Amino acid sequence: MLVKVRVVPRAKREEVIPEGDSLVVKVREPPEGGRANKRVVELLAKHFGVSKSRVEIVRGHRSREKLVRVGNEGE
């Protein structure tokens, strides 16, 4: 499944919030050195109940707007 994600780096609280047909992911990490992206993957894996290896940022590695692929364990 492909999911549109808007990332909010340096947030006070980490959370995943549904917003229309996309998700808002708030992370504490700064957007430097891929740290925020790594945390986004971890939070989305937990949110969807899959391993981190099943979550991949497809587009938007250097943007707040991302397209993320989430696969099931059996895929």
Rosetta silent file (secondary structure, phi, psi, omega in degrees, C-alpha in Angstrom):
SEQUENCE: MLVKVRVVPRAKREEVIPEGDSLVVKVREPPEGGRANKRVVELLAKHFGVSKSRVEIVRGHRSREKLVRVGNEGE
SCORE:     score description
SCORE:     0.000 S_00000001
   1 L     0.000  142.747  176.738    0.000    0.000    0.000 S_00000001
   2 E  -103.783  135.487 -176.745    1.185    3.536   -0.755 S_00000001
   3 E  -128.400  131.741  173.110    0.607    6.234    1.847 S_00000001
   4 E   -81.731  134.323 -176.302    1.015   10.010    1.544 S_00000001
   5 E  -132.715  135.646  170.261    2.852   11.363    4.587 S_00000001
   6 E  -112.268  124.234 -175.235    3.557   14.889    5.798 S_00000001
   7 E   -99.277  135.987  173.758    6.429   15.005    8.282 S_00000001
   8 E  -115.723   98.666  179.643    6.744   17.508   11.112 S_00000001
   9 L   -77.492  162.862  178.501   10.360   17.375   12.364 S_00000001
  10 L    56.080   35.293  178.258   11.489   18.691   15.754 S_00000001
  11 L   -78.821  156.090  177.708    8.026   18.170   17.237 S_00000001
  12 L   -71.700  -32.300 -176.459    7.528   18.151   20.987 S_00000001
  13 L  -131.840  139.173  178.377    5.625   14.876   20.830 S_00000001
  14 L   -89.680  131.548  178.683    5.922   11.935   18.424 S_00000001
  15 E  -165.027  161.471  175.631    2.678   10.723   16.896 S_00000001
  16 E  -117.164  121.402 -175.064    0.964    9.533   13.726 S_00000001
  17 E  -121.497  121.488  173.295   -2.236   11.439   12.908 S_00000001
  18 E   -66.262  137.338  179.151   -4.681   10.509   10.119 S_00000001
  19 E  -145.483   97.385 -176.876   -5.573   13.553    8.016 S_00000001
  20 L    65.744 -126.196  179.499   -7.896   12.949    5.095 S_00000001
  21 L   -96.008   16.761 -179.404   -6.292   10.436    2.731 S_00000001
  22 E  -135.911 -176.657  178.383   -2.824   10.918    4.240 S_00000001
  23 E  -125.860  145.439  170.465   -0.952   10.803    7.542 S_00000001
  24 E  -105.487  124.887  179.882    0.857   13.474    9.526 S_00000001
  25 E  -115.434  115.978  178.775    3.909   12.042   11.299 S_00000001
  26 E   -98.660  127.536  179.996    5.427   14.162   14.056 S_00000001
  27 L  -128.565  151.836  178.385    8.982   13.261   15.053 S_00000001
  28 L   -79.634  -25.249 -174.951   11.426   14.744   17.549 S_00000001
  29 L   -67.186  147.800  173.962   14.431   14.241   15.280 S_00000001
  30 L   -78.088  159.835 -178.605   15.797   17.080   13.123 S_00000001
  31 L   -83.569   42.849 -177.170   15.740   16.691    9.332 S_00000001
  32 L  -117.301  135.001  176.475   19.517   16.352    9.168 S_00000001
  33 L    65.519   22.126  178.553   21.482   13.326    8.073 S_00000001
  34 L    76.238    8.777 -176.742   18.352   11.281    7.451 S_00000001
  35 H   -65.974  -42.121  179.121   17.549   11.124   11.165 S_00000001
  36 H   -65.970  -41.747  178.923   13.931   12.276   10.753 S_00000001
  37 H   -60.861  -41.885  179.488   13.366    9.833    7.871 S_00000001
  38 H   -61.246  -42.686 -179.461   14.686    6.954    9.950 S_00000001
  39 H   -70.010  -35.168  176.074   12.325    7.832   12.791 S_00000001
  40 H   -59.539  -45.462  178.913    9.386    8.201   10.372 S_00000001
  41 H   -60.045  -44.610 -179.878   10.021    4.642    9.161 S_00000001
  42 H   -62.217  -45.027 -178.851   10.145    3.375   12.763 S_00000001
  43 H   -67.496  -40.166  178.552    6.905    5.114   13.751 S_00000001
  44 H   -67.641  -36.382  176.899    5.034    3.983   10.638 S_00000001
  45 H   -61.499  -43.939  178.678    6.185    0.393   11.147 S_00000001
  46 H   -65.787  -43.057 -178.703    4.813    0.486   14.683 S_00000001
  47 H   -59.896  -43.484 -177.619    1.598    2.207   13.533 S_00000001
  48 H   -91.377   -5.662  177.902    0.889   -0.432   10.857 S_00000001
  49 L    71.997   37.140  178.259    2.202   -3.385   12.888 S_00000001
  50 L  -126.312  168.127  176.905    4.928   -4.402   10.431 S_00000001
  51 L   -75.622  158.670 -179.388    8.713   -4.638   10.629 S_00000001
  52 H   -59.772  -29.964 -179.244   10.828   -1.626    9.660 S_00000001
  53 H   -68.292  -14.008  179.214   12.068   -3.496    6.599 S_00000001
  54 H   -93.892    3.527  178.896    8.482   -3.396    5.241 S_00000001
  55 E  -117.052  124.701 -176.549    8.354    0.418    5.279 S_00000001
  56 E  -136.060  130.167  173.837   10.103    2.284    2.460 S_00000001
  57 E   -78.968  114.978 -176.523   10.164    5.964    1.544 S_00000001
  58 E   -86.737  -40.999 -176.846    9.494    5.917   -2.202 S_00000001
  59 E  -145.147  144.256  175.401    9.527    9.642   -2.905 S_00000001
  60 L    96.010   30.954 -178.960   10.367   12.792   -0.952 S_00000001
  61 L   -57.153  -30.260 -177.818   13.541   11.829    0.914 S_00000001
  62 L  -112.770   20.752 -177.426   14.472   15.525    1.228 S_00000001
  63 L  -127.785  159.230  174.306   10.940   16.892    1.532 S_00000001
  64 L   -75.692  -26.410  177.877    8.305   17.039    4.255 S_00000001
  65 E   -90.330  120.392 -175.197    5.816   15.565    1.782 S_00000001
  66 E  -129.277  157.860  169.928    6.606   11.892    1.242 S_00000001
  67 E  -117.096  122.220 -173.277    5.181    8.844   -0.451 S_00000001
  68 E  -120.677  134.413  175.367    5.748    5.737    1.644 S_00000001
  69 E   -97.420  128.446  177.316    5.241    2.086    0.710 S_00000001
  70 E  -120.265  120.107 -179.966    4.047   -0.175    3.516 S_00000001
  71 L  -111.268  152.769  176.594    4.059   -3.907    2.854 S_00000001
  72 L   -77.299  160.826 -179.162    2.662   -6.774    4.855 S_00000001
  73 L   -61.466  -31.221 -176.992    4.961   -9.395    6.386 S_00000001
  74 L   -83.092   -4.920 -176.613    3.697  -12.022    3.918 S_00000001
  75 L   -78.679    0.000    0.000    4.452  -10.004    0.777 S_00000001
